Amino acid sequence: MDLQQMRYVVAVAEEGGFTRAAERCRVVQSALSHQIARLERELGARLFERTSRRVRLTPAGEAFLPAARQALDASERARAEVAAAAGEIRGRLAIGAITTVAAVNLPSLLKRYRERYPQVRITLRAGISEELIEQVKDGSLDIGFLGLLPGTIPKGVSDLELERGNLVAVVAPDHRLADASETDLASLANETFVDFAAGTIGRSQSDQAFAAADVQRDVAFEVTSPEFIAEIIREGLAIGMLPANYAQRLQGVRRLCVRDAPGRVERLIWSRHRPSPPAAAFLKFLDVEI
């Protein structure tokens, strides 16, 4: 068993097929298939079920995949540590972020980081805060940018508060409140809302505030991205509640301050274990002491 075989297994699992996995690994498909077959013989178990329509992991493959990823991560970390000892930052930097991150200009930040450390391979994954916390804890992400309720401290990770603020009401230009400078939650009681899925932190920020104000609201549209929320608002189908700093970026809508608005805190998180050299360099880039 070697690391290259593990890379092939991970690629097939993530790409869903041998052809795309071979393209990703830049090898001919026959060579990739041969190496996986050799590994399966060594392990004494099939890792993939192959049919004419799809490829999927067997129970043995499901058990093997996390260990393979850990071995590849450890190998990459070892190379990065050796390079760092010689004064060079290289390796992988995996970042996760909520789509409404506003405390930093993340694209600009990543551009400057890449210019400073061109040997680092940067990946970025959008997700909800709950998922990002778990992915930083299990090591699949190095850094996470979250949006949380005030007073909520993510467990099992190191963290730093970046920004504290409120949500604002976002309405269409022809909405009855479009020309108002501010409102309150009670005045929005009869409105139709668009929001994130129930149970997510992004949704809880609004739900808890309306509950505290003893105001019931109708969330008829549940979506996964703030861009989709904005599109529904522009069409006049609903109104929404979004972070103030993020809402400033939106075109074709009106923003209203809400006197009893839901609060929100953006936090930066990273592993409690010693960060990898690329992650440590990123935190230093943000003037974070570790």
Solvent accessible surface area in square Angstrom, and as a share of the most:
residue,aa,sasa,rsa
1,M,101,0.45
2,D,72,0.37
3,L,57,0.28
4,Q,72,0.32
5,Q,7,0.03
6,M,24,0.11
7,R,83,0.30
8,Y,14,0.05
9,V,0,0.00
10,V,11,0.06
11,A,1,0.00
12,V,1,0.01
13,A,30,0.24
14,E,85,0.38
15,E,52,0.23
16,G,34,0.33
17,G,11,0.11
18,F,17,0.07
19,T,74,0.43
20,R,128,0.47
21,A,0,0.00
22,A,4,0.03
23,E,119,0.54
24,R,110,0.40
25,C,35,0.21
26,R,220,0.80
27,V,48,0.27
28,V,102,0.59
29,Q,83,0.37
30,S,83,0.54
31,A,42,0.32
32,L,0,0.00
33,S,37,0.24
34,H,99,0.44
35,Q,44,0.19
36,I,0,0.00
37,A,33,0.26
38,R,118,0.43
39,L,0,0.00
40,E,12,0.06
41,R,162,0.59
42,E,104,0.47
43,L,66,0.33
44,G,67,0.65
45,A,40,0.31
46,R,135,0.49
47,L,2,0.01
48,F,2,0.01
49,E,69,0.31
50,R,91,0.33
51,T,87,0.51
52,S,122,0.78
53,R,230,0.84
54,R,140,0.51
55,V,29,0.16
56,R,124,0.45
57,L,34,0.17
58,T,14,0.08
59,P,113,0.71
60,A,37,0.29
61,G,0,0.00
62,E,102,0.46
63,A,77,0.60
64,F,26,0.11
65,L,16,0.08
66,P,68,0.42
67,A,57,0.44
68,A,0,0.00
69,R,92,0.34
70,Q,126,0.56
71,A,32,0.25
72,L,27,0.14
73,D,56,0.29
74,A,64,0.50
75,S,18,0.12
76,E,61,0.27
77,R,78,0.28
78,A,54,0.42
79,R,138,0.50
80,A,4,0.03
81,E,45,0.20
82,V,110,0.63
83,A,12,0.09
84,A,33,0.25
85,A,95,0.73
86,A,89,0.69
87,G,70,0.67
88,E,67,0.30
89,I,41,0.21
90,R,101,0.37
91,G,18,0.17
92,R,58,0.21
93,L,0,0.00
94,A,2,0.01
95,I,0,0.00
96,G,0,0.00
97,A,5,0.04
98,I,17,0.09
99,T,56,0.33
100,T,10,0.06
101,V,14,0.08
102,A,18,0.14
103,A,29,0.23
104,V,30,0.17
105,N,101,0.52
106,L,7,0.04
107,P,102,0.64
108,S,47,0.30
109,L,7,0.03
110,L,23,0.11
111,K,122,0.52
112,R,124,0.45
113,Y,0,0.00
114,R,146,0.53
115,E,117,0.53
116,R,143,0.52
117,Y,28,0.11
118,P,93,0.58
119,Q,92,0.41
120,V,7,0.04
121,R,163,0.59
122,I,42,0.21
123,T,44,0.26
124,L,96,0.48
125,R,105,0.38
126,A,69,0.54
127,G,20,0.19
128,I,69,0.35
129,S,4,0.03
130,E,57,0.26
131,E,87,0.39
132,L,1,0.00
133,I,23,0.12
134,E,95,0.43
135,Q,42,0.18
136,V,1,0.01
137,K,96,0.41
138,D,103,0.53
139,G,36,0.35
140,S,37,0.24
141,L,4,0.02
142,D,23,0.12
143,I,0,0.00
144,G,0,0.00
145,F,1,0.00
146,L,1,0.00
147,G,5,0.04
148,L,1,0.00
149,L,33,0.17
150,P,63,0.40
151,G,70,0.67
152,T,53,0.31
153,I,96,0.49
154,P,7,0.04
155,K,165,0.70
156,G,31,0.29
157,V,3,0.02
158,S,30,0.20
159,D,40,0.21
160,L,73,0.36
161,E,68,0.31
162,L,54,0.27
163,E,54,0.24
164,R,140,0.51
165,G,37,0.35
166,N,84,0.43
167,L,4,0.02
168,V,14,0.08
169,A,0,0.00
170,V,0,0.00
171,V,0,0.00
172,A,4,0.03
173,P,59,0.37
174,D,128,0.67
175,H,38,0.17
176,R,156,0.57
177,L,24,0.12
178,A,11,0.08
179,D,142,0.74
180,A,38,0.30
181,S,95,0.61
182,E,79,0.35
183,T,6,0.04
184,D,34,0.17
185,L,1,0.01
186,A,65,0.50
187,S,51,0.33
188,L,0,0.00
189,A,37,0.28
190,N,151,0.77
191,E,24,0.11
192,T,46,0.27
193,F,0,0.00
194,V,1,0.00
195,D,2,0.01
196,F,32,0.13
197,A,40,0.31
198,A,68,0.52
199,G,70,0.68
200,T,21,0.12
201,I,28,0.14
202,G,26,0.25
203,R,24,0.09
204,S,25,0.16
205,Q,9,0.04
206,S,0,0.00
207,D,52,0.27
208,Q,104,0.46
209,A,18,0.14
210,F,4,0.02
211,A,76,0.59
212,A,92,0.71
213,A,39,0.30
214,D,134,0.69
215,V,18,0.10
216,Q,167,0.74
217,R,39,0.14
218,D,79,0.41
219,V,31,0.18
220,A,62,0.48
221,F,62,0.26
222,E,93,0.42
223,V,14,0.08
224,T,121,0.71
225,S,32,0.21
226,P,0,0.00
227,E,89,0.40
228,F,101,0.42
229,I,1,0.01
230,A,0,0.00
231,E,91,0.41
232,I,12,0.06
233,I,0,0.00
234,R,92,0.34
235,E,131,0.59
236,G,49,0.47
237,L,97,0.48
238,A,8,0.06
239,I,3,0.02
240,G,0,0.00
241,M,5,0.02
242,L,0,0.00
243,P,10,0.07
244,A,32,0.25
245,N,61,0.31
246,Y,11,0.04
247,A,0,0.00
248,Q,123,0.54
249,R,121,0.44
250,L,18,0.09
251,Q,135,0.60
252,G,44,0.42
253,V,6,0.04
254,R,103,0.38
255,R,99,0.36
256,L,1,0.00
257,C,82,0.49
258,V,10,0.06
259,R,149,0.54
260,D,63,0.33
261,A,21,0.16
262,P,4,0.02
263,G,21,0.20
264,R,16,0.06
265,V,2,0.01
266,E,3,0.01
267,R,25,0.09
268,L,0,0.00
269,I,0,0.00
270,W,21,0.07
271,S,31,0.20
272,R,162,0.59
273,H,147,0.66
274,R,168,0.61
275,P,20,0.12
276,S,13,0.08
277,P,12,0.08
278,P,1,0.00
279,A,2,0.02
280,A,30,0.23
281,A,8,0.06
282,F,0,0.00
283,L,0,0.00
284,K,155,0.66
285,F,61,0.26
286,L,39,0.20
287,D,131,0.68
288,V,13,0.08
289,E,166,0.75
290,I,117,0.60
